[in-house]
Amino acid sequence: MACVLFLGCGLWAATPASSDLTSASATLVNEVLFTLSGEARTQRDMELYRDVLAEVFDKKRIGPYTKSLPEDFLLSQLASREASAFDLQAEPPSLSTAQKKKLSAYPPEELERQVRELSRAMALIEIKENQLKQEPRFTSWVDLLKRKYQLRVKSALYP
């Protein structure tokens, strides 16, 4: 009987405190940032976007009026979806061996898909930027896309 109690006490002492459980569950590996028409976009998707945009297109932002990376990533996803709806085609740049090597953390299929999506999104944004030369008009177009594609924000990164 004493052995069982001792073993029970040893197990109790090995159990982490409740504050440890809270902090451990607060760390996310791949946070869902938002959904568009039911499809989730994650932190990893945004990192892939950032890396491809910088390495392949030599840009920091895709949008003319975006102020942060999460806002820019959201714009790219909305514009890519809209470009697909209108069957807008843009010639994606080919990836050099050096670029592929720098982006080797991502599978080649994902890289190719991201480059195609970014090319289409950039083409549409360029067209819209020429049509809507003022920031309030461009912003209202983006708001329209958010409603059209049923944006649901899941992260605190977005206001």
Secondary structure, DSSP 8 states (H G I E B T S, - for coil): -HHHHHHHHHHHHHS--HHHHHHHHH--SS-EEEEETTEEEEHHHHHHHHHHHHHTS--S-SSSS--SHHHHHHHHHHHHHHHHHTT---------HHHHHHTTTS-HHHHHHHHHHHHHHHHHHHHHHHH--SHHHHHHHHHHHHHHTT-EE-STT--
